[in-house]
């Protein structure tokens, strides 16, 4: 049975591994944590390459009973799909696929399921590209850049953020606001009335940005991110209050002695 498998999350600070930790808490399955910290360069440590060739987090290893080698899963969307498929409570995090009597027919899928599938691909592709680009460009303005070249890198970063990142963020957040306005059953989540894997996938990048980061990248239409996208802002606050998310934060605080959503250089890796 899946519940008897050994599940290990390879968690990197300041990464979307926090979303997968949220998922594991929602699935209510036993798991272990392998903790990694970013180097001074902010890159992941080389030890992660022993788990997956790309050396990135999140990564999950699953060792079924009696198996000699673990299954290695990488990429947030794939991890979410796989775990939800194989562990019992995962079924509650995936919307029903078919309308009654429309099984297997083109357009027979429910609105909830279509949204869910779209979001898994969208978040991993279009949305995270913009978020990662914003993080990289913001880093060009930080203390990691030598002070004598920082004015030049800051100028370049600000120009790229204002002409490329910020306009794209407005489009992304505008679409999310619309998703919430039209959520099936007047639900408060992206796909309807209940939490899904797509909401869990969105949790880390959105919660990490709500505390001032989104407001700092440009001038929003109605003065602030919260005023411009009120439903999205309220949705992010709800995600931060989800019991599974709060348990995931408590878990890291217990191990690390603190918790930060932002990527920072840290200590050597440890097995928990």
C-alpha positions in Angstrom: 0.0 0.0 0.0 1.1 3.6 -0.7 0.8 4.4 3.0 3.6 2.0 3.7 6.1 3.6 1.4 8.9 5.7 2.8 8.4 9.3 1.6 11.2 11.9 1.9 10.9 15.5 0.9 14.2 17.2 -0.1 13.4 20.7 1.2 15.4 23.8 0.3 15.0 27.0 2.1 13.3 29.8 0.1 11.8 27.4 -2.5 8.6 25.8 -3.6 9.4 22.8 -1.5 7.3 24.6 1.1 4.2 24.0 -1.1 5.1 20.3 -1.2 5.4 20.3 2.6 2.0 21.9 2.7 0.7 19.0 0.5 2.3 16.3 2.6 0.5 17.8 5.7 -2.8 17.8 3.8 -2.3 14.2 2.8 -1.7 13.2 6.4 1.0 10.6 5.6 4.3 9.9 7.4 7.2 11.5 5.7 10.8 12.5 6.4 12.6 15.8 5.7 16.1 16.2 4.2 17.0 19.8 4.8 19.2 21.8 2.5 20.3 25.5 2.6 21.2 27.8 -0.2 24.9 28.7 -0.7 26.2 32.3 -0.5 25.5 32.5 -4.2 21.9 31.8 -3.4 22.1 28.6 -5.6 21.1 25.2 -4.2 23.9 23.2 -2.7 25.6 20.5 -4.8 24.3 17.7 -2.5 20.9 18.0 -4.3 22.5 16.8 -7.5 22.8 13.4 -5.8 19.0 13.3 -5.7 18.2 14.7 -9.1 20.5 15.7 -12.0 19.2 19.3 -12.0 20.1 19.7 -8.3 16.9 21.6 -7.6 14.1 21.5 -4.9 11.5 20.4 -4.5 12.3 16.8 -5.0 10.6 13.7 -3.5 11.9 10.2 -3.1 9.5 7.4 -2.5 10.7 3.9 -1.5 7.9 1.3 -1.7 8.1 -1.6 0.8 10.8 -4.1 -0.4 12.1 -1.9 -3.2 15.9 -1.6 -3.5 15.8 1.9 -5.1 13.5 4.9 -4.5 11.3 6.6 -7.1 12.5 10.1 -7.6 10.0 12.9 -8.4 10.9 16.5 -9.4 8.9 19.5 -10.6 6.1 20.7 -8.4 3.2 19.9 -10.7 4.4 16.3 -11.3 4.9 15.8 -7.5 1.4 17.0 -6.8 -0.2 14.9 -9.4 1.7 11.7 -8.4 1.1 12.0 -4.7 -2.6 12.9 -5.1 -3.0 9.9 -7.4 -1.4 7.4 -5.0 -2.4 8.5 -1.5 -6.0 8.2 -0.3 -6.6 11.8 0.8 -5.2 13.1 -2.5 -8.5 12.3 -4.1 -10.0 15.1 -2.1 -7.5 17.6 -3.6 -8.5 16.8 -7.2 -11.9 17.8 -8.6 -14.2 15.3 -10.2 -13.3 15.0 -13.8 -16.6 14.1 -15.6 -20.1 15.6 -15.6 -22.7 13.0 -14.8 -23.4 11.0 -18.0 -20.6 12.7 -20.0 -17.8 10.3 -19.1 -15.2 10.1 -21.8 -16.8 12.6 -24.1 -15.1 15.7 -25.5 -16.3 18.7 -23.4 -17.6 16.2 -20.8 -15.2 17.4 -18.2 -16.4 19.6 -15.2 -15.4 23.2 -15.0 -13.6 22.5 -11.8 -11.4 19.8 -13.3 -10.6 21.9 -16.4 -9.5 24.7 -14.2 -7.4 22.4 -12.1 -5.6 20.9 -15.0 -5.0 24.2 -16.7 -3.6 25.7 -13.5 -1.1 22.9 -12.9 0.5 23.7 -16.3 0.0 27.4 -16.1 1.7 27.8 -12.7 4.7 25.7 -13.6 5.1 27.5 -16.9 3.9 31.1 -17.5 3.4 32.2 -13.9 6.6 30.9 -12.3 8.7 32.2 -15.2 7.5 35.7 -14.4 8.0 35.2 -10.6 11.5 33.8 -11.0 12.5 36.6 -13.4 11.3 39.1 -10.8 13.4 37.4 -8.1 16.5 37.4 -10.3 16.1 41.1 -11.2 15.5 42.1 -7.7 18.7 40.4 -6.7 20.6 42.7 -9.0 19.6 45.5 -6.7 20.7 43.7 -3.5 23.7 43.7 -1.3 25.1 40.6 -3.0 26.1 42.9 -5.9 29.4 44.8 -5.3 28.5 48.4 -4.4 30.6 50.0 -7.2 28.5 48.3 -9.9 25.2 48.2 -8.0 24.0 51.6 -9.5 24.3 50.1 -13.0 22.7 46.7 -12.2 19.9 48.5 -10.3 19.2 50.8 -13.3 19.0 47.7 -15.6 16.9 45.8 -13.2 14.4 48.6 -12.7 14.0 49.1 -16.4 13.4 45.4 -17.0 11.0 45.1 -14.1 9.0 48.1 -15.3 8.9 47.1 -19.0 8.6 43.3 -18.7 8.0 41.9 -15.3 5.4 44.3 -13.9 3.1 44.4 -17.0 3.1 40.6 -17.0 2.4 40.4 -13.3 -0.6 42.6 -13.8 -2.0 40.3 -16.4 -1.3 37.2 -14.2 -3.0 38.7 -11.2 -5.8 40.0 -13.2 -6.6 36.5 -14.5 -6.4 35.1 -11.0 -8.8 37.7 -9.8 -11.2 36.7 -12.6 -10.8 33.0 -11.7 -11.9 33.8 -8.1 -14.7 36.0 -9.2 -16.1 33.1 -11.4 -15.1 30.2 -9.1 -17.6 27.4 -9.6 -20.3 27.2 -6.9 -19.3 30.7 -5.8 -16.3 29.0 -4.2 -13.4 30.8 -2.5 -10.7 28.7 -4.1 -9.4 28.7 -7.7 -11.3 25.6 -8.7 -14.4 25.9 -6.6 -15.5 25.5 -3.0 -12.6 23.3 -1.8 -8.9 23.4 -1.6 -7.1 21.6 -4.4 -3.6 20.7 -5.5 -3.6 23.8 -7.7 -4.2 26.1 -4.7 -1.4 24.3 -2.8 0.9 24.8 -5.8 0.2 28.6 -5.7 0.6 28.9 -2.0 4.4 29.5 -1.7 4.9 32.1 -4.5 1.7 34.1 -3.5 2.2 34.0 0.2 5.9 35.0 -0.2 4.9 38.0 -2.2 1.9 39.4 -0.3 4.0 40.9 2.5 5.1 44.0 0.6 7.0 42.3 -2.3 4.2 42.8 -4.8 3.7 46.4 -3.8 7.4 47.2 -4.2 7.6 46.3 -7.9 5.4 49.0 -9.4 2.4 51.3 -9.1 -0.8 49.3 -9.0 -3.9 50.7 -10.7 -5.8 51.4 -7.5 -2.8 52.3 -5.3 -1.9 48.9 -3.9 -1.9 45.2 -4.7 -4.6 44.7 -2.1 -6.9 47.4 -3.5 -6.3 46.4 -7.1 -6.9 42.7 -6.6 -9.1 42.4 -3.4 -10.3 38.9 -4.0 -6.8 37.6 -4.8 -5.4 39.3 -1.7 -8.1 37.8 0.5 -7.5 34.4 -1.2 -3.8 34.6 -0.3 -4.6 35.4 3.3 -6.9 32.4 3.4 -4.1 30.1 2.1 -1.8 31.4 4.8 -4.4 30.4 7.4 -5.0 26.9 6.0 -4.2 24.3 8.7 -1.9 22.3 6.4 0.1 25.5 5.5 0.4 26.5 9.2 1.6 23.0 10.1 4.2 23.2 7.4 5.5 26.4 8.7 5.5 25.1 12.3 7.5 22.1 11.1 10.3 24.2 9.7 10.3 26.5 12.7 10.7 23.5 14.9 13.6 22.2 12.9 15.3 25.4 12.0 14.5 27.6 14.9 12.8 30.1 12.6 11.1 30.4 9.2 11.6 32.8 6.3 9.7 32.7 3.0 12.6 34.5 1.2 15.6 32.7 -0.1 18.7 33.3 2.1 22.1 31.5 2.5 22.0 29.1 5.3 23.6 26.1 7.1 24.8 22.7 5.8 22.1 20.1 4.9 20.7 17.8 7.6 18.5 14.7 7.8 15.5 14.9 10.0 
